[in-house]
Amino acid sequence: MATQFSTLLKVALPTQGELSGSWGNTVNENITKMVEEAIAGTATINTWSGNSATLSTANGTTAESRNAILNLTDTGTSLSGAATVIVPTLSKIFIVKNGTAQTVTVKTASGTGVAITAGETGFVYCDGTNVVESLNYVAGDFGVGGNLAVTGNATVTGTTTFNGGTITLGDANTDNIVFGGEVDSNIIPDDDNTYDLGSSSKQWKDIYINGSAYIDGLAEDILVATDKKVLFRDSALFINSSADGQLDIAADTEVEITTALLEISADATVGDDLTLKSDAAVLGFGADTDVTLTHVADTGVLLNSTRQLQFGDSGTYIHQSADGVLDLVSDTEIEINATTIDINGNVEISGDLTVSGDDITMGTNTAGNLLVADGTNFNSVAAGSLSEISTVANDDVFIAVDTSGGGLKKITRSTLVAGLATSSGISNIVEDSSPQLGGNLDMNGADIVTTSNATLDLAPNGTGTVVVRGNTNSGRIVFNCESNSHGQTLASQPHSAAVTNIMLLPAGGNSTLVSLISTDTLTNKTLTSPVINTGTFGTSILPVSADGTTLGSASKEFSDLFLADAGTIQFGNDQDVTLTHVADTGLLLNAAMVVQFRDSAINIGSPADGDLDINADDEIELNSTLIDINGNVEISGTAAITGIATFTDDIIIGDGKTIGSASDVDAITIASNGQLTLTQQLNGTAADFSGDVGGGNFQPDGDTAAGDAAAFGYTAALGAIITGQGSTNDITLVNDADATVLSIPTGTTNVDIVGVATAATFEPDGDTAAGDNAAIGYTAGEGLILTGQGSTTDVTIKNDADATVASIATGTTIFKINDDIEVDGRAFGHVTTDNDGSFDLAVGNDFQCTPSGDFTLTFTNPAAGQSGNVFLINSGGHTVSAHASVAINATALTALATAGTYHLAYYCSAASGNNTIAVSASGALT
């Protein structure tokens, strides 16, 4: 019979005698690997169809359903809602990690399942029909190092102890908290006078107290419902609140308060008389009696200090704000209703005074008097007693009654005069058709003006004139500008000039007078035989016609001619030739014009910009011991230079032309792009190129020097050498974007690589230093060394998503790994021998202990999350007890006293505290 496969795990079941020679392969591939997959394998489920995934199953080969751990993700086909994972209808245990963003139910195709919420890990198994929870009961102790979240109901049988932290029961007022048992301890609130027992809408029913009930001096307030009473003896003796804000104390005969001091801290109503019989009796108000009424014998009652007697609200009150001062305060109005208010002192009113009646009666009520303010007070003053003014100005004010508009108003003198309407009065001068002056007209600082652009005429009769008389100076007329901000004065000659004449204004059109000192322009004026001494001309001096006037004559020559900077002399009717002064340089002949000698063939000119031509139809002879040419020389023919030629500037030859010797006429060729071609070898002791140098190869044959700015060299020992000297870097390599790629800082042997450095291998050969920011080194003893220095971590290892994988905290030897550790081989640490039973967890995780006597199991310097092992050799059968920080099963602890060897495993849930280190113990090992 051929190999069969198991029903549940689909593991190969070879028949007897089968698989000869291939047994090992079959066991490894179809049994061992399948069992390993079932016990420790992980299947990642990330492909979904309709929010569902069905686990694959196969005989003798890998399958999703065989794996012990199911890792659910949605990196493949994204989930759009709650999902299901269908497992085979076979008994099997699964650990399910839901890494998706949805709730996933693990179930069989036709059975029920278990829902695992997003981000949670569940432990389930299939019972052959349905998928159910794998763990719902723990027989022994159960410790949880992190948070415990229960989404369903939690039933705890036995004693439940919560040590430390905050216990929150319910997260909404709709949650119910039911106590089925009895409270066996005090119930004390965390904060004084902060939390209520019940509320105004949800009150407790009955309260039973066998003992004392303290209310603030007892302990806290007791609130009795509105319609309820506190009874004493019978129903006639009670205290209750019959109305909002009212407290009633009722008795059918008498209420007796036997105390030296009665303090009422709230409102109180006394049905009949309240008598305080003691002289100087005090009626106090408030918890600290801040307000008191004190009986003053045979006088009245005294309100203490600056306290107020309020009416209605805090805005209306009577109080004493200072010694001798009584304030009546109201935020709106104080109304005093009496036929007479007699005030014997002064009355000070800082606001307005409104009198509803008609009369104000004062100490002085003389008929016809006025109330006049003198700057301090109002006084009753007779009109005849007022001070008198002798003249009335236009802006002086009269008092008048406005019969049309009503009320007492003011009026100025000018308005009063203008408003006179008697037969002998006039409203305006225009109403007088022939006004005359009886004396001089004093303008009184005012002007004579017109309106609507009217003209102001002065019309003397017959030969009469308008005379502007002189006074301390000559007569003057000032003509202002349109803004009246400045003006020009026309004045007569002074008396000392004895001038009497007539000056006529210019004839013709609009014009401007010319003065002795002003600078003016005269147009179309003819001067006959004038003599001009040092004349200054503002514009051109022009002849009456072209080529019709000379400047000087054969017998009357001008002496010198002075032209300003950039002055020109222009020749010809069309000024085709100009000679221009170039300041501090010379004279400029315009454009392509020439200076001729003898005839037109011999000339000097500039036919093009930058060119100077010296032309002759035969020969140009330069007679000089030295000819100095600072610019370019272009020779279109043959130039024979028999002596030494010195050029202080460029020598330019034609594109592709050559420079040579008699034996090698084309030894040097210069192309149009400036490229230089040599037919012979270039020899010299040094060469300095400011541009690029190209060639097949460049072969230096000598060493460089320490002071070289930039040099390439070669020695047999060193090979190719690059040497540089800079203020920041000695050598810098840049890319085609002129960005630095690699540099050697000045005076160092360091190499600074700016970008990413790639290589087949990188082999450091020296140690790192303690102050290095980041360094990779090597020593024979330590091997590869990674050293860093940071404010938080010294060394950080990141993945390609820039997420931290591992780190070494600054200044420590702590190596922190941020995620899972996968080890293909063994992971082990050192074992510390410690025989006194007190294990220092700062030294290591694993210990061996051979005690010599009884001891207390103690762990010092624990770190939260630390775990490890203790190999206990208690061959002497010594008693073992546990420190308060150790949580261990009491039976297991007792069993450790039996002589034998034991394995202890521990886990630290916190760095300190009772029962924070969980310890489990094996039985005696054989």
ZIRA-V262314 format. One record per run of one state. SS is the DSSP state (2 for helix, 1 for strand, 0 for the rest). FROM is the first residue (numbers start at 0). TO is the last residue. If there is no record, write none. Layout:
ss->SS from->FROM to->TO
ss->SS from->FROM to->TO
This chain:
ss->0 from->0 to->2
ss->1 from->3 to->4
ss->0 from->5 to->10
ss->1 from->11 to->12
ss->0 from->13 to->21
ss->2 from->22 to->39
ss->0 from->40 to->40
ss->1 from->41 to->44
ss->0 from->45 to->50
ss->1 from->51 to->53
ss->0 from->54 to->62
ss->2 from->63 to->65
ss->0 from->66 to->67
ss->1 from->68 to->71
ss->0 from->72 to->81
ss->1 from->82 to->86
ss->0 from->87 to->90
ss->1 from->91 to->97
ss->0 from->98 to->102
ss->1 from->103 to->107
ss->0 from->108 to->111
ss->1 from->112 to->115
ss->0 from->116 to->119
ss->1 from->120 to->125
ss->0 from->126 to->129
ss->1 from->130 to->132
ss->0 from->133 to->227
ss->1 from->228 to->230
ss->0 from->231 to->236
ss->1 from->237 to->242
ss->0 from->243 to->244
ss->1 from->245 to->249
ss->0 from->250 to->262
ss->1 from->263 to->263
ss->0 from->264 to->280
ss->1 from->281 to->284
ss->0 from->285 to->289
ss->1 from->290 to->295
ss->0 from->296 to->298
ss->1 from->299 to->302
ss->0 from->303 to->306
ss->1 from->307 to->309
ss->0 from->310 to->315
ss->1 from->316 to->321
ss->0 from->322 to->323
ss->1 from->324 to->328
ss->0 from->329 to->367
ss->1 from->368 to->372
ss->0 from->373 to->376
ss->1 from->377 to->381
ss->2 from->382 to->384
ss->0 from->385 to->395
ss->1 from->396 to->400
ss->0 from->401 to->406
ss->1 from->407 to->411
ss->2 from->412 to->417
ss->0 from->418 to->427
ss->2 from->428 to->430
ss->0 from->431 to->474
ss->1 from->475 to->479
ss->0 from->480 to->485
ss->1 from->486 to->490
ss->0 from->491 to->493
ss->2 from->494 to->496
ss->0 from->497 to->566
ss->1 from->567 to->570
ss->0 from->571 to->575
ss->1 from->576 to->581
ss->0 from->582 to->584
ss->1 from->585 to->588
ss->0 from->589 to->592
ss->1 from->593 to->595
ss->0 from->596 to->601
ss->1 from->602 to->604
ss->0 from->605 to->611
ss->1 from->612 to->614
ss->0 from->615 to->656
ss->1 from->657 to->658
ss->0 from->659 to->666
ss->1 from->667 to->669
ss->0 from->670 to->674
ss->1 from->675 to->677
ss->0 from->678 to->708
ss->1 from->709 to->714
ss->0 from->715 to->717
ss->1 from->718 to->723
ss->0 from->724 to->727
ss->1 from->728 to->733
ss->0 from->734 to->738
ss->1 from->739 to->744
ss->0 from->745 to->750
ss->1 from->751 to->752
ss->0 from->753 to->772
ss->1 from->773 to->778
ss->0 from->779 to->781
ss->1 from->782 to->787
ss->0 from->788 to->791
ss->1 from->792 to->797
ss->0 from->798 to->802
ss->1 from->803 to->808
ss->0 from->809 to->813
ss->1 from->814 to->816
ss->0 from->817 to->829
ss->1 from->830 to->832
ss->0 from->833 to->836
ss->1 from->837 to->839
ss->0 from->840 to->844
ss->1 from->845 to->848
ss->0 from->849 to->853
ss->1 from->854 to->859
ss->0 from->860 to->865
ss->1 from->866 to->873
ss->0 from->874 to->878
ss->1 from->879 to->881
ss->0 from->882 to->884
ss->1 from->885 to->887
ss->0 from->888 to->888
ss->2 from->889 to->894
ss->0 from->895 to->898
ss->1 from->899 to->907
ss->0 from->908 to->915
ss->1 from->916 to->920
ss->0 from->921 to->923
ss->1 from->924 to->924
ss->0 from->925 to->925
